């Protein structure tokens, strides 16, 4: 029987990737494009979050109004603009 392979994760490298300025621009671009494609009443936000294993830059796209919420509920707008459906 073959020995199991053990991997050693380079956690500082993961943190360096998570904090990269190019990655932040990419997250901002994806969120902004999705909110724009969704139409009026949709917005986006991005921020740095800290956790047990380091920091992470996260972006979200959301509804800003009741009307956008109803449109999203009826048409799955956010799912479609994020290419999930």
Secondary structure, DSSP 8 states (H G I E B T S, - for coil): ----------HHHHHHHHT-HHHHHHHHHHHHHHHHHH-TTEEEEEEEEEETTEEEEEEEEEE-SHHHHHHHHHH-HHHHHTT--
